[in-house]
Amino acid sequence: MAKLLVKDGDHTYLIDLAAGESLVMGRSHDCDIPIEARRASRRHVRFEADGDGHRVADLGSTNGTLLNGAPFAHDTRLADRDVVDAGGCVVVYRVDPS
């Protein structure tokens, strides 16, 4: 199982990301992970299962998404401790070793 450490403004929380699970993050209240970051799009990024890990994909957001400080154009496989910045909401991907 993996975890997402989400830092959205003054709020920090942990989300379990099970194998086979896909979650959408954005400002829309119907997202799996609704966020308040002002520069985030309504549907900004998707975290999607990929075999025994996960990938992140920008969903055509207005302000783009950074992975470890650099913009990326395609969905990308995540590694432990990768940092995703979605419009100012910072997410750290953590692999649970248990």
Helices and strands as residue ranges (DSSP letters): E 2-8, E 11-17, E 22-26, E 33-34, E 45-50, E 53-58, E 65-67, E 70-71, E 76-77, E 83-86, E 89-95
